Amino acid sequence: MRILGDLASGNCLKVKYTADHLGLSYTWSDIDIMKGESRTEAFLALNPMGQVPVVVLDDGRAIAQSNAILQYLAEGTALLPADAYGRAKVAEWLFWEQYSHEPYVSVCRFHMYYRGEPKETREAWRVTRGEAALDAMDSALSGAAFLVGDSLTIADIALLAYTRLATEGGFDLAARPSVTAWIDRCEKVLRLDPAGAA
């Protein structure tokens, strides 16, 4: 299996976290989106949308969209509940992440981290929605170890990638103790260096 992605991208990191946690064998191909490497003819043949990440299976078939990739990789593992209700609850978070979290937390981070723009120049409406998303997570995690059930699932991995990097987008996680405790738990399960570690 080959994973094409940018290691600074949360959408790509969530695929790497999942593959590493499951002990899957893969090769990583760096794609520099800022240099247009996701817009080449070869890349667009794999994903016409020109977005990372992309997974190319051993038989040559490709899968795009990070959360679709997570579902594929997690099939038949403890990261995806076996029962229909549990799977639906995971899907709720996957859809919510891409609609109500990523477009705000991630885009603010892109503005500051990739483009090098100051915090004060972020779009105010995106900041407001990003803050609301992080507050919603803090509420959902109050008294809960993980987002679905009592163990790590791809719902957690999908939200972890950009949430643990939210400070790079100008968001303050210190005021959200349930989120910060959850990040710590997820990092320990996934054996990740703590966010912000050198």
RONU-112647 format. One record per residue: residue number from 1; residue in three letters; x negated, y, z negated of N, C-alpha, C in turn. Coordinates in pm, whole numbers, m for minus. Layout:
N
[NUM,"Ala",[X,Y,Z],[X,Y,Z],[X,Y,Z]];
...
This chain:
198
[1,"Met",[m85,m118,0],[0,0,0],[m89,124,0]];
[2,"Arg",[m45,226,72],[m118,351,76],[m26,463,28]];
[3,"Ile",[m77,552,m56],[m2,668,m102],[m70,791,m47]];
[4,"Leu",[6,873,25],[m45,998,78],[12,1110,m8]];
[5,"Gly",[m76,1190,m68],[m26,1294,m155],[m131,1393,m199]];
[6,"Asp",[m87,1488,m279],[m169,1595,m333],[m168,1579,m485]];
[7,"Leu",[m284,1554,m544],[m291,1527,m687],[m257,1646,m775]];
[8,"Ala",[m240,1763,m716],[m195,1879,m793],[m43,1891,m792]];
[9,"Ser",[24,1809,m711],[169,1815,m696],[237,1721,m795]];
[10,"Gly",[333,1774,m870],[409,1690,m962],[485,1580,m891]];
[11,"Asn",[540,1609,m773],[613,1507,m698],[522,1392,m659]];
[12,"Cys",[396,1420,m634],[300,1315,m601],[251,1244,m727]];
[13,"Leu",[230,1322,m833],[183,1263,m958],[281,1162,m1014]];
[14,"Lys",[411,1188,m999],[508,1093,m1054],[496,957,m986]];
[15,"Val",[463,956,m856],[442,829,m785],[315,762,m836]];
[16,"Lys",[209,840,m854],[83,785,m907],[103,729,m1048]];
[17,"Tyr",[173,804,m1134],[198,755,m1270],[269,620,m1268]];
[18,"Thr",[369,607,m1182],[446,484,m1175],[362,369,m1122]];
[19,"Ala",[290,391,m1014],[206,286,m957],[99,242,m1055]];
[20,"Asp",[36,337,m1122],[m68,303,m1219],[m11,227,m1337]];
[21,"His",[103,273,m1390],[165,206,m1505],[203,62,m1472]];
[22,"Leu",[246,39,m1350],[287,m96,m1309],[169,m180,m1261]];
[23,"Gly",[52,m120,m1256],[m66,m195,m1213],[m64,m232,m1066]];
[24,"Leu",[0,m150,m984],[10,m179,m842],[m120,m145,m770]];
[25,"Ser",[m151,m222,m670],[m272,m197,m591],[m237,m100,m478]];
[26,"Tyr",[m317,7,m466],[m292,104,m360],[m419,181,m330]];
[27,"Thr",[m420,244,m214],[m525,341,m182],[m459,478,m176]];
[28,"Trp",[m531,578,m224],[m479,715,m226],[m543,795,m114]];
[29,"Ser",[m460,861,m33],[m509,950,72],[m472,1092,36]];
[30,"Asp",[m573,1176,10],[m547,1315,m25],[m493,1392,95]];
[31,"Ile",[m385,1465,72],[m325,1551,173],[m323,1693,118]];
[32,"Asp",[m395,1783,180],[m400,1922,135],[m289,2000,205]];
[33,"Ile",[m182,2023,130],[m66,2089,192],[m97,2234,227]];
[34,"Met",[m189,2295,154],[m223,2435,180],[m305,2450,308]];
[35,"Lys",[m362,2341,355],[m437,2343,481],[m354,2286,597]];
[36,"Gly",[m227,2261,572],[m138,2213,677],[m152,2066,709]];
[37,"Glu",[m214,1989,619],[m237,1848,650],[m111,1763,648]];
[38,"Ser",[m2,1818,593],[126,1746,598],[207,1784,722]];
[39,"Arg",[145,1861,810],[212,1905,933],[143,1851,1059]];
[40,"Thr",[48,1761,1040],[m21,1704,1155],[70,1603,1226]];
[41,"Glu",[38,1573,1349],[118,1476,1426],[119,1340,1357]];
[42,"Ala",[4,1299,1305],[m5,1167,1239],[81,1164,1113]];
[43,"Phe",[78,1271,1035],[158,1273,913],[306,1278,946]];
[44,"Leu",[345,1361,1041],[486,1375,1077],[543,1247,1136]];
[45,"Ala",[457,1162,1189],[503,1031,1237],[549,943,1120]];
[46,"Leu",[491,968,1002],[530,893,882],[649,958,812]];
[47,"Asn",[648,1091,806],[756,1165,743],[784,1292,823]];
[48,"Pro",[884,1290,908],[916,1405,993],[947,1532,915]];
[49,"Met",[978,1519,786],[1006,1637,703],[878,1710,664]];
[50,"Gly",[763,1646,682],[636,1711,652],[610,1735,505]];
[51,"Gln",[663,1648,420],[647,1664,276],[570,1548,216]];
[52,"Val",[496,1578,110],[432,1472,31],[517,1452,m95]];
[53,"Pro",[513,1330,m150],[432,1215,m113],[500,1127,m7]];
[54,"Val",[418,1038,49],[467,932,136],[395,804,95]];
[55,"Val",[469,697,89],[410,565,64],[421,484,193]];
[56,"Val",[310,425,234],[310,336,350],[289,195,297]];
[57,"Leu",[388,111,319],[383,m27,271],[286,m109,355]];
[58,"Asp",[254,m227,305],[157,m312,374],[200,m348,516]];
[59,"Asp",[331,m351,540],[381,m384,673],[394,m261,764]];
[60,"Gly",[352,m144,714],[355,m23,796],[478,64,779]];
[61,"Arg",[580,14,712],[698,97,689],[665,206,588]];
[62,"Ala",[727,323,608],[699,437,520],[824,476,440]];
[63,"Ile",[799,526,319],[905,579,233],[863,718,188]];
[64,"Ala",[953,815,202],[929,951,157],[1027,985,44]];
[65,"Gln",[1013,1105,m11],[1092,1157,m121],[1052,1085,m251]];
[66,"Ser",[993,1161,m339],[932,1104,m460],[1025,1015,m541]];
[67,"Asn",[1148,1058,m563],[1236,978,m648],[1286,852,m578]];
[68,"Ala",[1296,855,m446],[1327,733,m372],[1211,634,m384]];
[69,"Ile",[1089,686,m379],[971,602,m395],[969,540,m534]];
[70,"Leu",[1001,619,m636],[1003,566,m772],[1101,450,m784]];
[71,"Gln",[1219,466,m726],[1319,359,m733],[1268,233,m665]];
[72,"Tyr",[1201,248,m552],[1147,133,m481],[1039,64,m565]];
[73,"Leu",[945,141,m616],[835,82,m693],[883,15,m821]];
[74,"Ala",[986,73,m883],[1033,23,m1013],[1130,m93,m1003]];
[75,"Glu",[1172,m126,m884],[1269,m235,m866],[1220,m362,m935]];
[76,"Gly",[1307,m419,m1021],[1274,m544,m1090],[1178,m529,m1206]];
[77,"Thr",[1151,m405,m1250],[1063,m382,m1364],[1139,m317,m1478]];
[78,"Ala",[1074,m305,m1593],[1136,m242,m1709],[1159,m93,m1690]];
[79,"Leu",[1100,m34,m1587],[1117,109,m1562],[1253,142,m1501]];
[80,"Leu",[1327,41,m1460],[1459,61,m1401],[1555,m39,m1464]];
[81,"Pro",[1654,8,m1539],[1745,m84,m1609],[1810,m185,m1514]];
[82,"Ala",[1833,m304,m1566],[1893,m410,m1484],[2043,m390,m1470]];
[83,"Asp",[2109,m328,m1569],[2254,m313,m1564],[2294,m190,m1484]];
[84,"Ala",[2411,m196,m1424],[2458,m91,m1334],[2472,43,m1406]];
[85,"Tyr",[2520,42,m1529],[2538,168,m1602],[2403,233,m1629]];
[86,"Gly",[2308,154,m1676],[2174,207,m1703],[2110,265,m1578]];
[87,"Arg",[2126,195,m1467],[2070,244,m1341],[2137,375,m1299]];
[88,"Ala",[2267,384,m1321],[2339,507,m1287],[2292,624,m1373]];
[89,"Lys",[2266,598,m1501],[2218,704,m1590],[2079,750,m1547]];
[90,"Val",[1994,657,m1503],[1863,695,m1449],[1883,782,m1324]];
[91,"Ala",[1974,738,m1236],[2000,814,m1113],[2050,955,m1144]];
[92,"Glu",[2132,970,m1248],[2177,1103,m1289],[2058,1197,m1310]];
[93,"Trp",[1960,1148,m1384],[1843,1231,m1412],[1759,1255,m1287]];
[94,"Leu",[1749,1155,m1201],[1671,1173,m1078],[1733,1281,m990]];
[95,"Phe",[1865,1279,m976],[1933,1380,m895],[1922,1517,m963]];
[96,"Trp",[1941,1520,m1094],[1934,1646,m1168],[1794,1707,m1156]];
[97,"Glu",[1692,1623,m1163],[1554,1672,m1153],[1531,1746,m1022]];
[98,"Gln",[1580,1690,m913],[1556,1750,m783],[1646,1870,m754]];
[99,"Tyr",[1759,1880,m823],[1853,1989,m797],[1846,2101,m900]];
[100,"Ser",[1824,2065,m1027],[1835,2164,m1134],[1706,2191,m1209]];
[101,"His",[1600,2121,m1178],[1473,2136,m1249],[1361,2171,m1152]];
[102,"Glu",[1332,2083,m1059],[1219,2099,m968],[1222,2229,m887]];
[103,"Pro",[1339,2271,m834],[1339,2394,m753],[1303,2520,m833]];
[104,"Tyr",[1302,2512,m964],[1276,2628,m1047],[1143,2615,m1121]];
[105,"Val",[1127,2509,m1198],[1001,2490,m1271],[885,2470,m1174]];
[106,"Ser",[905,2386,m1075],[800,2358,m978],[767,2478,m891]];
[107,"Val",[869,2548,m844],[845,2661,m754],[775,2776,m829]];
[108,"Cys",[810,2796,m955],[737,2897,m1034],[592,2855,m1052]];
[109,"Arg",[569,2726,m1072],[431,2678,m1083],[358,2695,m950]];
[110,"Phe",[423,2665,m840],[361,2683,m708],[320,2828,m690]];
[111,"His",[406,2918,m730],[381,3062,m717],[253,3101,m792]];
[112,"Met",[235,3047,m912],[121,3084,m994],[m2,2997,m967]];
[113,"Tyr",[19,2865,m960],[m95,2773,m951],[m153,2765,m810]];
[114,"Tyr",[m68,2745,m712],[m115,2731,m574],[m147,2867,m510]];
[115,"Arg",[m58,2963,m532],[m74,3093,m465],[m154,3194,m548]];
[116,"Gly",[m173,3162,m676],[m253,3251,m761],[m187,3382,m795]];
[117,"Glu",[m54,3384,m791],[20,3507,m820],[43,3520,m971]];
[118,"Pro",[55,3644,m1022],[76,3662,m1166],[217,3621,m1210]];
[119,"Lys",[225,3585,m1336],[352,3541,m1397],[464,3641,m1374]];
[120,"Glu",[431,3769,m1382],[532,3874,m1373],[598,3884,m1236]];
[121,"Thr",[538,3822,m1135],[593,3831,m999],[679,3712,m960]];
[122,"Arg",[704,3623,m1056],[795,3512,m1028],[936,3566,m1003]];
[123,"Glu",[1015,3496,m923],[1153,3536,m898],[1233,3518,m1027]];
[124,"Ala",[1294,3625,m1074],[1363,3623,m1204],[1472,3517,m1210]];
[125,"Trp",[1546,3498,m1101],[1654,3400,m1103],[1600,3259,m1115]];
[126,"Arg",[1483,3234,m1056],[1422,3100,m1071],[1374,3078,m1214]];
[127,"Val",[1318,3182,m1272],[1273,3172,m1411],[1392,3140,m1502]];
[128,"Thr",[1502,3210,m1483],[1621,3189,m1565],[1669,3044,m1554]];
[129,"Arg",[1673,2992,m1433],[1720,2854,m1415],[1619,2753,m1465]];
[130,"Gly",[1490,2785,m1453],[1388,2697,m1508],[1397,2689,m1659]];
[131,"Glu",[1416,2805,m1723],[1432,2808,m1869],[1555,2726,m1910]];
[132,"Ala",[1663,2739,m1835],[1785,2664,m1866],[1763,2514,m1852]];
[133,"Ala",[1688,2474,m1751],[1659,2332,m1731],[1578,2277,m1848]];
[134,"Leu",[1477,2350,m1890],[1395,2305,m2003],[1475,2302,m2132]];
[135,"Asp",[1564,2398,m2150],[1652,2397,m2267],[1745,2278,m2264]];
[136,"Ala",[1798,2245,m2147],[1887,2129,m2134],[1813,2000,m2169]];
[137,"Met",[1689,1990,m2127],[1610,1872,m2162],[1586,1865,m2312]];
[138,"Asp",[1554,1980,m2373],[1528,1981,m2517],[1651,1935,m2593]];
[139,"Ser",[1768,1978,m2548],[1893,1936,m2612],[1917,1786,m2593]];
[140,"Ala",[1896,1737,m2471],[1919,1596,m2442],[1824,1505,m2520]];
[141,"Leu",[1704,1554,m2546],[1603,1473,m2614],[1605,1488,m2765]];
[142,"Ser",[1691,1576,m2815],[1703,1591,m2960],[1756,1461,m3019]];
[143,"Gly",[1674,1394,m3096],[1715,1268,m3155],[1701,1148,m3064]];
[144,"Ala",[1646,1167,m2945],[1628,1057,m2850],[1480,1046,m2813]];
[145,"Ala",[1431,925,m2808],[1290,905,m2773],[1266,922,m2624]];
[146,"Phe",[1361,875,m2544],[1349,881,m2398],[1483,923,m2338]];
[147,"Leu",[1482,955,m2210],[1602,1009,m2146],[1714,906,m2130]];
[148,"Val",[1678,780,m2105],[1778,674,m2088],[1735,554,m2172]];
[149,"Gly",[1817,516,m2267],[1784,401,m2350],[1670,430,m2446]];
[150,"Asp",[1607,323,m2492],[1504,340,m2595],[1363,311,m2545]];
[151,"Ser",[1345,312,m2413],[1211,292,m2358],[1195,375,m2231]];
[152,"Leu",[1070,390,m2189],[1037,470,m2072],[1102,413,m1946]];
[153,"Thr",[1160,502,m1865],[1213,464,m1733],[1161,565,m1631]];
[154,"Ile",[1195,541,m1505],[1154,636,m1403],[1224,770,m1418]];
[155,"Ala",[1331,777,m1497],[1392,907,m1527],[1291,993,m1603]];
[156,"Asp",[1225,933,m1700],[1123,1006,m1776],[1006,1045,m1687]];
[157,"Ile",[960,952,m1605],[845,981,m1519],[878,1094,m1421]];
[158,"Ala",[998,1090,m1366],[1039,1194,m1270],[1038,1332,m1333]];
[159,"Leu",[1085,1342,m1457],[1090,1472,m1525],[956,1509,m1587]];
[160,"Leu",[878,1411,m1624],[751,1438,m1692],[654,1517,m1605]];
[161,"Ala",[645,1480,m1478],[539,1533,m1392],[535,1686,m1392]];
[162,"Tyr",[647,1751,m1365],[646,1896,m1363],[668,1958,m1501]];
[163,"Thr",[737,1888,m1591],[761,1945,m1724],[630,1959,m1800]];
[164,"Arg",[543,1860,m1793],[417,1870,m1869],[325,1978,m1812]];
[165,"Leu",[353,2023,m1689],[275,2129,m1625],[349,2262,m1623]];
[166,"Ala",[461,2269,m1693],[547,2389,m1685],[477,2515,m1731]];
[167,"Thr",[381,2502,m1823],[310,2622,m1868],[231,2686,m1753]];
[168,"Glu",[193,2605,m1653],[123,2659,m1536],[217,2740,m1447]];
[169,"Gly",[346,2731,m1476],[445,2812,m1406],[498,2925,m1493]];
[170,"Gly",[433,2946,m1607],[471,3057,m1693],[577,3025,m1797]];
[171,"Phe",[611,2897,m1815],[713,2858,m1912],[648,2820,m2045]];
[172,"Asp",[715,2852,m2155],[665,2824,m2289],[732,2697,m2342]];
[173,"Leu",[654,2592,m2360],[709,2468,m2412],[707,2462,m2565]];
[174,"Ala",[630,2549,m2627],[614,2544,m2772],[746,2561,m2846]];
[175,"Ala",[838,2635,m2786],[968,2658,m2850],[1066,2543,m2827]];
[176,"Arg",[1019,2438,m2763],[1105,2324,m2731],[1044,2196,m2791]];
[177,"Pro",[1061,2177,m2922],[993,2068,m2991],[1034,1928,m2944]];
[178,"Ser",[1158,1913,m2903],[1199,1779,m2856],[1131,1746,m2724]];
[179,"Val",[1115,1846,m2638],[1046,1825,m2511],[898,1795,m2535]];
[180,"Thr",[834,1872,m2622],[691,1850,m2643],[664,1714,m2708]];
[181,"Ala",[753,1671,m2799],[737,1537,m2859],[757,1428,m2755]];
[182,"Trp",[853,1448,m2666],[878,1352,m2557],[760,1345,m2461]];
[183,"Ile",[703,1461,m2426],[584,1461,m2340],[474,1378,m2404]];
[184,"Asp",[452,1397,m2532],[348,1322,m2604],[376,1172,m2599]];
[185,"Arg",[502,1132,m2622],[538,990,m2616],[512,933,m2478]];
[186,"Cys",[557,1005,m2375],[540,957,m2237],[392,946,m2202]];
[187,"Glu",[314,1046,m2240],[171,1043,m2210],[104,922,m2276]];
[188,"Lys",[146,889,m2396],[88,774,m2465],[124,643,m2396]];
[189,"Val",[251,628,m2358],[294,506,m2289],[221,491,m2155]];
[190,"Leu",[208,603,m2083],[146,600,m1950],[m7,610,m1956]];
[191,"Arg",[m61,632,m2076],[m205,646,m2096],[m263,761,m2016]];
[192,"Leu",[m195,872,m2025],[m241,993,m1957],[m316,1082,m2054]];
[193,"Asp",[m413,1157,m2003],[m475,1261,m2085],[m367,1363,m2117]];
[194,"Pro",[m369,1417,m2238],[m268,1519,m2272],[m268,1633,m2172]];
[195,"Ala",[m149,1686,m2142],[m137,1798,m2048],[m225,1912,m2094]];
[196,"Gly",[m299,1967,m2002],[m386,2079,m2032],[m524,2037,m2076]];
[197,"Ala",[m547,1904,m2093],[m680,1859,m2134],[m779,1879,m2021]];
[198,"Ala",[m900,1910,m2056],[m1004,1931,m1954],[m1044,1800,m1890]];
